[in-house]
Amino acid sequence: MSQLVTTARTTTDAVRPHLVALHRVVVGLLFACHGAASLFGVLGGAHGGGSIKAGTWPGWYAAVIQLVCGILVLLGLGTRIAALLASGSMAYAYFSVHQENALFPLQNGGEPAVLFCWAFLLIAALGPGSYALDGKLFGRR
Protein backbone atom coordinates (compact mmCIF):
# COMPACT_ATOMS: atom_id res chain seq x y z
CA MET A 1 0.00 0.00 0.00
CA SER A 2 2.84 2.38 0.84
CA GLN A 3 4.36 1.85 -2.62
CA LEU A 4 1.02 2.75 -4.25
CA VAL A 5 0.71 5.97 -2.25
CA THR A 6 4.30 6.92 -3.09
CA THR A 7 3.74 6.25 -6.80
CA ALA A 8 0.50 8.29 -6.81
CA ARG A 9 2.19 11.18 -5.02
CA THR A 10 5.15 11.12 -7.43
CA THR A 11 2.83 11.07 -10.45
CA THR A 12 0.74 13.92 -9.05
CA ASP A 13 3.85 16.01 -8.37
CA ALA A 14 5.11 15.39 -11.91
CA VAL A 15 1.82 16.33 -13.58
CA ARG A 16 0.89 19.32 -11.39
CA PRO A 17 2.85 22.06 -13.28
CA HIS A 18 1.33 20.94 -16.58
CA LEU A 19 -2.22 20.91 -15.22
CA VAL A 20 -1.73 24.35 -13.67
CA ALA A 21 -0.47 25.60 -17.05
CA LEU A 22 -3.45 24.10 -18.85
CA HIS A 23 -5.83 25.73 -16.36
CA ARG A 24 -4.01 29.07 -16.84
CA VAL A 25 -4.20 28.90 -20.63
CA VAL A 26 -7.90 27.99 -20.76
CA VAL A 27 -8.98 30.60 -18.20
CA GLY A 28 -6.81 33.29 -19.81
CA LEU A 29 -8.18 32.52 -23.29
CA LEU A 30 -11.80 32.63 -22.13
CA PHE A 31 -11.22 35.90 -20.26
CA ALA A 32 -9.49 37.50 -23.25
CA CYS A 33 -12.40 36.44 -25.47
CA HIS A 34 -14.82 38.26 -23.14
CA GLY A 35 -12.71 41.40 -23.42
CA ALA A 36 -12.43 41.15 -27.21
CA ALA A 37 -16.18 40.62 -27.54
CA SER A 38 -16.91 43.73 -25.49
CA LEU A 39 -14.28 45.96 -27.08
CA PHE A 40 -14.51 44.93 -30.74
CA GLY A 41 -17.96 43.35 -31.08
CA VAL A 42 -16.53 39.98 -32.13
CA LEU A 43 -17.70 36.56 -30.93
CA GLY A 44 -21.25 37.79 -30.46
CA GLY A 45 -20.30 41.17 -29.05
CA ALA A 46 -21.06 42.73 -25.71
CA HIS A 47 -24.33 41.63 -24.16
CA GLY A 48 -25.45 39.85 -27.32
CA GLY A 49 -24.24 42.30 -29.96
CA GLY A 50 -22.13 45.35 -30.66
CA SER A 51 -19.30 46.78 -28.64
CA ILE A 52 -19.01 49.00 -25.59
CA LYS A 53 -18.44 52.69 -26.27
CA ALA A 54 -14.86 53.69 -25.46
CA GLY A 55 -14.37 55.21 -22.04
CA THR A 56 -17.71 54.23 -20.51
CA TRP A 57 -17.51 53.29 -16.83
CA PRO A 58 -17.16 50.53 -15.80
CA GLY A 59 -17.82 48.36 -18.86
CA TRP A 60 -15.12 49.60 -21.18
CA TYR A 61 -12.44 49.56 -18.48
CA ALA A 62 -13.50 46.07 -17.43
CA ALA A 63 -13.22 44.92 -21.05
CA VAL A 64 -9.69 46.34 -21.32
CA ILE A 65 -8.71 44.53 -18.11
CA GLN A 66 -10.28 41.33 -19.45
CA LEU A 67 -8.43 41.51 -22.77
CA VAL A 68 -5.03 42.55 -21.41
CA CYS A 69 -5.00 40.37 -18.30
CA GLY A 70 -6.47 37.44 -20.23
CA ILE A 71 -3.65 37.61 -22.78
CA LEU A 72 -0.98 38.03 -20.10
CA VAL A 73 -2.29 35.06 -18.11
CA LEU A 74 -2.66 32.98 -21.28
CA LEU A 75 0.98 33.63 -22.17
CA GLY A 76 2.21 33.31 -18.61
CA LEU A 77 3.72 36.81 -18.60
CA GLY A 78 3.39 38.70 -15.32
CA THR A 79 0.97 35.95 -14.42
CA ARG A 80 0.51 36.48 -10.69
CA ILE A 81 -0.06 40.24 -10.95
CA ALA A 82 -2.34 39.95 -13.99
CA ALA A 83 -4.32 37.15 -12.34
CA LEU A 84 -4.71 39.15 -9.14
CA LEU A 85 -5.96 42.19 -11.08
CA ALA A 86 -8.37 39.99 -13.06
CA SER A 87 -9.64 38.35 -9.87
CA GLY A 88 -10.23 41.72 -8.24
CA SER A 89 -12.05 43.05 -11.29
CA MET A 90 -14.40 40.08 -11.23
CA ALA A 91 -15.03 40.51 -7.51
CA TYR A 92 -15.88 44.16 -8.20
CA ALA A 93 -18.16 43.13 -11.08
CA TYR A 94 -19.98 40.64 -8.89
CA PHE A 95 -20.56 42.96 -5.95
CA SER A 96 -21.31 46.11 -7.96
CA VAL A 97 -23.43 44.62 -10.77
CA HIS A 98 -24.78 41.20 -9.85
CA GLN A 99 -25.27 41.03 -6.11
CA GLU A 100 -27.70 43.94 -5.98
CA ASN A 101 -30.18 41.80 -7.97
CA ALA A 102 -30.16 38.77 -5.64
CA LEU A 103 -27.98 37.15 -2.99
CA PHE A 104 -26.79 34.00 -4.76
CA PRO A 105 -24.90 33.86 -8.09
CA LEU A 106 -27.41 31.39 -9.52
CA GLN A 107 -30.17 33.92 -8.94
CA ASN A 108 -28.38 37.08 -10.08
CA GLY A 109 -26.48 35.86 -13.17
CA GLY A 110 -23.12 36.30 -11.49
CA GLU A 111 -21.77 32.75 -11.89
CA PRO A 112 -19.20 33.69 -14.57
CA ALA A 113 -17.89 36.57 -12.43
CA VAL A 114 -17.59 34.34 -9.36
CA LEU A 115 -15.93 31.50 -11.29
CA PHE A 116 -13.44 33.83 -12.99
CA CYS A 117 -12.70 35.54 -9.65
CA TRP A 118 -11.82 32.28 -7.91
CA ALA A 119 -10.05 30.77 -10.94
CA PHE A 120 -7.76 33.80 -11.20
CA LEU A 121 -7.16 33.85 -7.46
CA LEU A 122 -6.02 30.22 -7.74
CA ILE A 123 -3.68 31.13 -10.60
CA ALA A 124 -2.28 34.05 -8.59
CA ALA A 125 -1.63 31.72 -5.64
CA LEU A 126 -0.18 28.76 -7.56
CA GLY A 127 1.73 30.67 -10.22
CA PRO A 128 1.82 30.01 -13.95
CA GLY A 129 2.90 26.38 -13.96
CA SER A 130 4.99 25.15 -16.87
CA TYR A 131 5.23 26.65 -20.37
CA ALA A 132 5.00 30.26 -19.16
CA LEU A 133 6.87 33.10 -20.84
CA ASP A 134 8.00 34.29 -17.42
CA GLY A 135 10.06 31.14 -17.08
CA LYS A 136 11.43 31.35 -20.60
CA LEU A 137 12.31 35.04 -20.50
CA PHE A 138 13.33 35.56 -16.89
CA GLY A 139 14.11 32.04 -15.68
CA ARG A 140 11.45 32.04 -12.97
CA ARG A 141 8.06 30.50 -12.25
N, C-alpha and C positions, 0 to 999 in steps of 0.2 A: 504494500500500500504506500509506503514511504517513497518508493521509486516512482510510482505513478504521480504522486503529488509533486515531486521534484521535477519530473518531466513536464507536467502541465504548467508549472510555474516558469520553467525555462522557456517553453514555447510562448507563453503569454508575454514574458519580458522581451522576447525576440520580435514579436509581432506588434507590440504596443506602438512604437514610433510610426509604423506604417499605417496603422488604423487611425491614429491621431492626425496624421497628414491627410488621409482620405476624408476624414470628418472636416478638417479645415478647408480643403478644396471644395467640397460639396456645399458647405455652409457659405463660404465666400462667394462662390459662383451664384448661388441663389440670391444672396443679398445684393450683389452687383446687378443682377437682372432686375431686381425691384427698382434700384436707382436708375438704371437705363430706361426702364419703362416709364418712370415718372418724369425724367428729364427730357427724353427724346421721343416719347410716344410710341416706342417699339414694343413688341411682345404684348400687345393688347393695350398699352398705354396706362396712364394713371387712372385709377378708379374706373376701369372699363373702356377708356378711350382718351386720346389726346395726351397732352403733356401739361405739366404745372408751369404756370407763368414764372419767369425768372424773378427771384428776389422775394417771392411771397413767403410769409412766415406762417407756420414752421415747415410747410410741405416741401418747398424748394430746397431749403437747407438740409432737411432730412434726406432728400433724394441725393444730394451731393455727398453727404456722409455715407449713404448706402453704396453709391457707386465707388467712391474712392476707397473706403474701408473694405468693401467687398473685394476689390481688386488686390489691395495690399494683403489681405488675409489669404486670398486664393493663391497668390504668389509666395506667401511666406516672407514678406518684407515688412519689417516693423510690426510683426504679427501681434505681439502682446499689447502694444499701445493701440493699434488699430482695432483689435478685438475689444479692448476695454472701452474705447470710444463708441464702437458699434453697440455694445451691450448697454451702455448708458443711454444712447439715443433711443434704443428700443424700450428701455424702462420709462424714459420720459414720454414716449409715444403712448405706452400703455396707460400711464397714470393721467396724462393730460387729455387724451382723446377717447380711449376705450372705457376706462373705469367709471367715468361719470354716467355712462349708460346703464350699467349693471355691475354687480360685485364680481361675478366669476367670468373668466375669459370665454367660456362656452356661451355665455349669455350676451356678452358685449362685443363679440367679434375680435377679441384681442389675442386669440391663440397664436397667430404668427408672431406678433410682437413679443409675447412671453417666451415662445420657443426660441426665437432669435436671441433674445436677451440672455437666456440661460446657456444657449449653445456658444455664444461668443464669450461669456464669462468662463466657461469651461476651457475654451481655447486660450484665453488670457492666462488662466491658471496653469494649464499643462504645457503651453508653448506650442510651437509650430509642428513638432514631430519631424519626420524625415522629409527630404526633398524640398526644403525651404530655401529661398534665395538668401535669407540671412546666413544660413550655414555655408552656402557656397561663396558668398561675397565677403563675409566677415569672419568665417570660421567659428560661428557660435550657433547655439540652438535657441 
